[in-house]
């Protein structure tokens, strides 16, 4: 699943992080899991997480032993098919051809 359309006009790494988190919105992901899911340098990933946290688009939860990151509920589409149907040709090309 992908993040809502209104949150897709962000830097590439931020969108990749949001998409990965939306896929696992219930259980969340650790930084290590995000690192494996998002093709980005660790510094870019850290910067993206910081910007998303500042903008209130992710929630960080810690239970002492494990820190998980979840998408804010407004980022998760209520209907899973709505983001795929609204995908523009530009988004499709961006996914197919790394620029």
N, C-alpha and C positions, 0 to 999 in steps of 0.2 A: 504494500500500500504506500501511497505517497502523501506528503503533507499537503494541506489545502493550497489551492492556487494562489491565494493572496500572500502566502509565505514563501513562494518560489522565486520571487524577484530579489534574491539575495546572492551573496558570493557563493561560488560553486561548492566549496567545502561545507558551508553552512547548510545548504540545501541537501547535500548528501547526508549530513548528520541528522537533520530533521527527518528525512526519508527512512533512515535506518532506525531511528527511535520510534517513528510511527508504526513501523513493522512490528516492533516489540513494545508497544505502548503500555501494556499491562504490567509486565515484569521489569521493564527498563533494561538498561545496558550499563556495564562498567566501562571505564575509559579503555581498557584492554580490548573489550568486545567491539567498541566503536572503532578502535584503531584497526582491527581486523576487517571490519565491514566497510570502512571508508578509505578509499585510495587517496591518501594525503600524507604529507610529511607531518611528523609529530608536532612541530611548531605551528603549522597551519591549523591542525586539529585543535590545539590548545587555544589559539586565537579565535577560532570559530566558536568553540564552547564558551569562551569568555564573552563574546559579543551576543550570543544567543541567551546566555544567562542574564546579561545586562538588560536585554530587550524583553525579558520575561517569557521567552519562548521555550525554555527548558526548566525542569525542576530537579534539583539535586537532593537526594535523600541518603542519609548515612545512618546505619544501625550499629556503628561501632567497628564492626569487622569488614563491612562491605559498603561501598559507596556506589549508588546507582543513579543513573541519569534517565529521566523520563521526559517526554514532550509535554508541554502545557496542553491541557484539554482543548483549547481553542485551535490548536494546530492539527489535531486529529480529525479527519473528515467523518461526519456522521454516517455517510453512505460511502462505502469503499469504492463504488464504481464512479463516483463523481469526479475524482481527480484524474482517472485514466481517460474518461470521456472528454475532459476539457483540455487535454494535452495539446499544445500548439505544435505546428510543424517545426518551429525553432527548437522547442524542447526535445522533440523526437530526434532531430539532427544532432543536437548537443549530446544526447545519450549515445548515439551511434558513432559519432566522430569526435574524438578528443581534440579540442582546439587549444 
